[in-house]
Structure formats: C-alpha cells, structure tokens
C-alpha cells in the first residue's frame, strides 16, 4: 500500500479569476517520466485550461518539468494531456461549456492514496472586475477579523 503523498500543485489564479460552478476529479494520461516529475513536485498549472477535442477532454499548456534521469525518452514539457472522466461527466461538461461564459480550468494536481496522479478540474464562469474586488475585500476582512481575535 502506498503512503499518502503530500504533493499538491494548485492553480492559485483560478479561484481569483473565476467563479466555480462545479468540481470534478479526473485521471490524466501520463508518460513514466511525467509521473516521476510530478512526484518530485516539478509541475505547474499556471495558464492551464481544458478543451474538448473529438468528444474527449484535454488539458492544455500544463507544464511538467523534464525528469532529471529521463535520458533520451524524456517527455515534452507542455504537451496536451488527455483527461480521464466517465462518459456521463464528459457529456455534462460538454453541454455546460456550450453555454456562454463557461469554461473548464484545472484547480489542483495531486497524487491520491493509490499513487495515481489526479487533476481536480472545475466548470467555471469568468468573474467581472467588481467581483474580483469583492473577493479581495472579503479576504482582507477575514484576515482583519482573524488578527483581532488573536490579540
């Protein structure tokens, strides 16, 4: 049995830029050198998004650093990777994306208890500028309250 991993790579901009409507956990189709790089924490989700190609969901622009011991069979760092979801989840997401303003973005990349790489994705709607300001204000208020309670 694998020990639980503490590798969690987050997309911090996603919650600021988008309003989260629904969350899904999907598997990812990876090469051997990619999973080894992820296990050593060398991946990034910044500027990453998901798109449908031939009724399959793909994650684009996800950066996984080359594996140090990978030699000639190392992977391409920003290649498109297929996401593995159930057929009904794919249909639901595809229907939702066709609605205006909805998109799919990765929230976090993690290793589950079985040692497999999983990607938490979310169906999101873009926030307006005033929504972003509201989010920042709520964050500041929360920090202020926590500071005053600690005193």
N, C-alpha and C positions, 0 to 999 in steps of 0.2 A: 504494500500500500504506500502511495506517495504521501509525503508530509505536505501540509498546506503551504502554498507558496505565498510570499508577500509581494510578488511582482504585480503592481497595478499602475498602468500608464494611463493618465487621464487627459482628456481634451478640455482644458480649463476654459477656453473661449466659448465652448458650445453653450453652456448654461447662461453666459452673459449675452451672447448674440441671438439666441433662440429661446422660444417658449416651448417647453417639452410637452407633447401631447400624449405619447405612448412610448414604452420601452420594450426592447426585445433583447434576448441574449442569443447570439449566433456563434456557430463554429466558423473557422477560417481554414481554407485550403492552403497549406504552407509546405515549403521545402524543408528538408532536415536542417540546413544551415540557418533558416529563418527562425525556427522554433528555438534553436540554441542561442541565437542573438536575443530573442525575446526573454528567454530565461535568465540571461545576464543583464536584462533591463535596458537594452540598447534599441529602443523603438520610440517613435514619436507620432502623435495623432494630430499635430497642428496642420491646418489647411487640408484636412481629410474630409471626404464626402463619399456617399454611396449613390450608385446609379443602377438602373435596370438595363441589361443588355440581353436580348433574346429570352425574356422572362426569367432571367437569373439575376440575383443581386450581387454587385461587385463593389468592393471598396477601392477607391482611387486615391492616389497620392499619399498612401501610408508609408512612412519611412521606417525601414528596418535596416540597421547598420550591417555591413558585411561581417560575417563570423570570422574571428581572428584566425582560427585554424582551418578555414574553409578551402584553401588552395584553389585549384582551377574550377572546381564545381561550386563556387560561391554563387549566391543569388543576386539578382538586380535589386538595388535598394528601394526604388519607388515603383515597382511593377503593380499591375492591377491584381487583386486577390479575390477569389470567389468566396462569398459568404454562404454558409450552410444553414438554411432555415426550413421549417416544414412548409409544404405546398400551400396550405391554407393561410399561413402567416405571410408568405410571399404575395399571394393574391390580395390579401387585406392591405398590405403596404403599397402594392402597385396601384390599387384603387385610390388610396388616400393621397398618393403622390400626384395623381392626375388632377386633384382639386388644387385650386390656385393657392400659391404661397406655401405649400407643404413640401418638405424635403426630408432626407434621411441623413443623419450625421452620427459618426461614432462618438460615444461618450467615454468609454474606457476599455482598455485591453488588459486582460488578466489571465492568470493560469489557475484553472479550477483544481479541486481536490484530487482529480484523477490525473493531473499533469497535462491537461489539454489546454491549448490557447483558446480563449473565448473573447468575443468582442461584444460589448454592450452597445447597441445602436438605439437611436431614438427617432421617432417621427416628430418633426419639429415644424414650427411656424416662425418666420423671422420676426424679431421684435422691432418696433419703431423706436426712434431716438428717445422719446419721452418714457417709454417702457424701460429702457436701459438706465435712464436717470433715476427712475423709481426703484429699480433693483439696487443701484448704488446707494441710494438714500436708506433703503431698508437694511442694507448691510452695515452702513455707518451707525444707524440707530441701534442695531443689535449689538455691535461692538461697544457702543457707549453704555448700554444697559449692563452688559457683562462686566465692564470696568467698574461701574459704580457699585455693583453688587459685591465685587471682590474686596472693596475697601472696608 
